[in-house]
């Protein structure tokens, strides 16, 4: 993929280092590679990116996001790094978007997070009889039968 410039693979648990290394070697114009949350990657990816970018003549800097992966970004700091490689240990992935995220195991939904607070809310003002009396209109029956009315029935919902 020699013309590839941007690739975001956030939270892809099945992405492996060998395939990604081949892609990096073949993509000489890639400038943005987001691998956040791809936990099956190794430092081999950084080593390959370092070698591939050292030989660049197009002056394109490859910015790699490796937070939340198996890559140890600190290890690469002790080695000679290509001037065309920028490794950021930042995780931009969203765990609930991963295919292996267990929605049943997390307090993910708002009603579960704030259930106790919702129970304390005074919702007596929503009593439909009071609203009907206030506006002289039978909202419950109007919305219950809406779509089943004929032209003759339009005024039957006014009290």
HELIX and SHEET records of a PDB file:
HELIX    1   1 UNK A   17  UNK A   26  1                                  10    
HELIX    2   2 UNK A   44  UNK A   54  1                                  11    
HELIX    3   3 UNK A   73  UNK A   77  1                                   5    
HELIX    4   4 UNK A   95  UNK A   97  5                                   3    
HELIX    5   5 UNK A  103  UNK A  105  5                                   3    
HELIX    6   6 UNK A  110  UNK A  113  1                                   4    
HELIX    7   7 UNK A  115  UNK A  119  1                                   5    
HELIX    8   8 UNK A  124  UNK A  126  5                                   3    
HELIX    9   9 UNK A  128  UNK A  135  1                                   8    
HELIX   10  10 UNK A  139  UNK A  145  1                                   7    
HELIX   11  11 UNK A  151  UNK A  157  5                                   7    
SHEET    1   A 4 UNK A   6  UNK A   8  0                                        
SHEET    2   A 4 UNK A  32  UNK A  34  1                                        
SHEET    3   A 4 UNK A  62  UNK A  65  1                                        
SHEET    4   A 4 UNK A  85  UNK A  88  1                                        
END                                                                             
